[in-house]
Every structure is written in C-alpha cells, then in structure tokens.
Amino acid sequence: MKATIAILLAKSTKLKKDDIENLIEVPKDSKLGDFAFPCFSLSKEMKKSPVEIAMDLASKLKSPELEKVEAVGPYLNFFVNKSSLALETLGKIQKEKEKFGSSKIGRGKRVVIDMSSPNIAKPFGIGHLRSTIIGNSLSEISKFQGYDVTKINYLGDWGTQFGKMIVGWKKKGNEAKLKKEPIKHLLELYVEGNKTEYEDDARKWFKKLEDGDKEAVQLWNKFKEYSLNEFDIIYKFMGINFDVLSGESKYNDKMGDTIKLLEEKGLLEESEGAQIVNLEDYKLGVCLIRKSDGATLYATRDITAAIERQQDYKFSKMIYEVGNEQRLHFQQLFKVLELLGFQWAKDCVHVNHGLYLDEDGKKFATRKGKTIFMEDILNETVALAKEEIKKREKLSDSELNERAKKIALAAIFYGDLKNYRANDIVFDVNKFISFEGNTGPYLLYSYARAKSILRKANFKPEELKVDGLSESEKNLINKLAAFPEVVQHSFDNLSPNIIANYAFDLSQLFNEFYHSSQVIGSEQEALRLSIVDCFSQTLSNALSLLGISVIEKM
C-alpha cells in the first residue's frame, strides 16, 4: 500500500517514488488514517504552503484501494480500503507461508556474525547468553532478508587468563576432580589463579604458552577439550549451530604480518617499551599492539582476524555481537583498519548488548567465584515449565520433556530479546516463564490457541469474499500486513526487539479478535478462519527469527 500511495503521489508531483515512500509515515492514532504523507518537501517546488498543497492533492488522489484521502494541516492522511487490504494480505500470507515477510534484498551478499564467544576453561555463564541469543536472532533475520550468513563462534582461547589458569592448576589442580566436575573445578582454578599475589607468575606462564612451552601447551589443550565438550551440550540444547568454530589462538603465527603492515603504514609507535597505535587525534586513546614483554593482545589478534575474514568471505557486513564494555575496543579496531586503508572497515559493526543483572541489580561476576551456570539456568527453567504444563494437561514423560524444553527456551530467548539489546536487564526466570503477560510462553500459547481453532474446524484455505470488517478484524489484518516492513526495520537497526515487540502486539490483537468475534459457526467463518490461519503463520515466522520454535499444543 505504501508503494501504491507513492506511485499516486509521484504522478501528481515531481518527487520520485522511492523518495516519497521513505517519507510516508504510519500515524500512531488509526483515526488519522493508515498512512500519512507530510507535504513540507513539496512547498519549495510548488511555491505554496504545505497546508495548501495537502488540500489540493487530497481532491486529486483517487484509487480503488483507498477509501478516502484527507488533508489535515500539512499532512495527507490515507485511509486504505480495508476489504482490498484484507484480501491482498491474507492471500499473500497463505501463498508465501513461511516465506511471508522475507526479502531478496541481500541476495548475493554475505553477512559474517561473530557471536557467543565463551572463554575456554571458564563455565558457560549467563554473561555469554546474550551474545548467543542476540547473535543467533540476527543471523536468522539476515537470512530472511536474503543474505548468506556465516556464524563464527570466536572462542576466548588465548590471553593472560590462561596464565592464571595454569597457576591455579599448579596450586590446587586435582585430576580426579577435573574428570568428575570439569567446569566447576576449572572455575575454582581460575579464582585461585586470579589472586593478586600470583599476577607475575600468571604473566610468566602465559608468555611460556605463547613461546610453545610443552607443559603450558599440554595444560591449555586439556582445559580447552573439557570446555568444548561442555559448550557443545548447551548449544545443542538451545538448538544453536555455528558455521565456524574459531578462536584467538588461530592467529598466533599470523600476527607478525599484521605488525609488519602497521609498521609499513607508519602507524606503529614505541611507548614505554610497548608498541601502540596512537589514536589520540580521534579521541580513542592508544591501541596497545604488543606489550613490553613481547606478548600480543587481543587487539592484535582481532585486527589479524578481520583482515583474514574479509579475504575469506568478502562480506558486505561483519557484525561483532559483544557487550557494551567492549565499545572502545571495537572503535579502536575499526579505526585502525580504516587507517590501514581498508575500505571495508566501514562495513564492520559492533552490535553491543547490556549486562544481565542479578536481583540486586549487580553484575554477575566469575572473578570472585560468583556465577550462574547456564546448565543450571536451563534445568531450572525446564522444571518450572513442567510445573506449569502439569497444571493444564497430563502428558507422557517424553511429551512433557519435549514441550517443557521448547517453552523454557521460548521463555529465556524472548525474555531477553523483547528488550533493546543495549539495555541492562534483570534475569528473572520466574517472570520469563509466566504464561501470562509479555512472555515467550504467552506467545506460544497464542499460537497454540489459533492452531486448536483450525484443527477443530478442519480448516482449508478457500477463495474469500470480504463484505465489511469488524474493528478487531481490521486491526489484526493491518498488523499482519506490517510484518515485512517490521522485519526490514529490525534488520536495518540490528535490533531483534523490534520483531519481539511486534510478535507480542500481534498476539494481543489476535486475542482481542478471538474474544470479540465468534469464529467457528459464524456467518464470516471462512474469512475469520483465514485470519486465524494467517495469524498463526505470521507469528510462527516472527518467532523463528528470534530462534523460538512454536508448539501446536500447550
């Protein structure tokens, strides 16, 4: 409809269709129409006030797809023919099904997403969950827009923390304990090795690791193997896969070329025995490339990795889904890449997220031994989901487990993604798992309710006629029609919460429709069943972009 309105306006003005379409707005109050066009941009060309232009155009613009066009001050308000919109929208959804809302805009282009990135030898804590959930959603949204996507799990498998781990092992390492509870024991070792009195020892052990010391490398490999096994269990449970499993250690023997390139470009400077790139002129401080003891830093590895990824993938966009606290690091990284002369540096984006906070509003921290294990969170959420299901229905153990798992994941994923990613959020499983309110289970319940109606009616799509619509039908169909634009807006802003919020609003409108309108047995049964069918399909499409699987029965 926006395209139709843009074509009409283009014929009556000298503006281009695409320019007009970008200016068309959706009024917050539906009484002001379905779409609005501000006439300010036409004032200079037509040598009239925007109010006069709106009045003149309102009398000229006619289309069978529009009920009326009104001039309100400097705005043109367009009221869509709801019967035409209903037929077009419902027909399109039933034809395209799971592809409804998708686009081919990204065809032939690649998006690389660096996401999750837990640290080896540490538990998969709640801190890395946000990167995993948000990164996964962005990958699904990008695919839906037609892009080829490469998801990279860039593990924290290098750095001074491994010196701390080795020191911890030397002080309190226990082979039997490591085999029985590997991750919990590794956390104990990290806390031990992180004590202030071991700082020098930790640095020395990491330097040994960088130099290929046999014992250091052997311990590093042991810690890595145990960690990867644990991570794999969690990823499989969440249904999240990666195209590439990589890590900082991959670039150990490649950083020399990066340092040489920095020298050739005249960017490398000596500072107190260390090598830096001075970014003070850009108000970004200094980017430390190599410490005075010769050890490299993750900035060096990230520069090296970015260069290799562009060579390997020729990406049109590279997304780093990493927390807010790394903002300066990525600003420095992108600036260094730009100063090296790489035009593609502008295509690198830091998609930042806020922290998970505990009930006291404080950050979860592993450093003092205070952490929340992801495995425990998942188990707790599944247990709560089972309690809710048992209140409603008696199931076999296998059915109960499968349904509880899907509900638990929907609760956690949606509990995160409904928030703007840059905001800090309190992780509250009890609120997330509720079947009422703005929650994942509520959305699954809305979908299941719609599917129940369709099963009861033995629904099959048929050719429709629309002889008027109720207010609840109009509102729901308008919302369904908006889905493709919502997906595009979410991708443009790299913000899954736009889709999550849409899914909730859509479900609320469906439930209003369901409570106000008889479906089965009504004179409008065919139309209303089609609305229910299209709602369930669109909600399923929206939830899939959040990484959430729907459930036929709740």
VENRASUL-V586951 format. One record per run of one state. SS is the DSSP state (@ for helix, = for strand, . for the rest). FROM is the first residue (numbers start at 1). LEN is the number of residues. If there is no record, write none. Layout:
{{SS;FROM;LEN} {SS;FROM;LEN}}
This chain:
{{.;1;1} {@;2;11} {.;13;4} {@;17;7} {.;24;1} {=;25;1} {.;26;4} {@;30;3} {.;33;2} {=;35;4} {.;39;1} {@;40;7} {.;47;3} {@;50;11} {.;61;5} {=;66;7} {.;73;2} {=;75;6} {.;81;1} {@;82;18} {.;100;10} {=;110;6} {.;116;3} {=;119;1} {.;120;5} {=;125;1} {@;126;19} {.;145;3} {=;148;9} {.;157;4} {@;161;12} {.;173;2} {@;175;6} {.;181;1} {@;182;12} {.;194;2} {@;196;15} {.;211;3} {@;214;25} {.;239;5} {=;244;4} {@;248;4} {.;252;3} {@;255;10} {.;265;3} {=;268;4} {.;272;2} {=;274;5} {.;279;1} {@;280;3} {.;283;3} {=;286;5} {.;291;5} {=;296;1} {.;297;1} {@;298;16} {.;314;3} {=;317;7} {@;324;16} {.;340;3} {@;343;5} {=;348;6} {.;354;2} {=;356;2} {.;358;5} {=;363;1} {.;364;1} {=;365;1} {.;366;4} {=;370;1} {.;371;2} {=;373;1} {@;374;19} {.;393;4} {@;397;21} {.;418;7} {=;425;2} {.;427;2} {@;429;4} {.;433;7} {@;440;17} {.;457;14} {@;471;11} {.;482;1} {@;483;11} {.;494;3} {@;497;20} {.;517;8} {@;525;20} {.;545;10}}
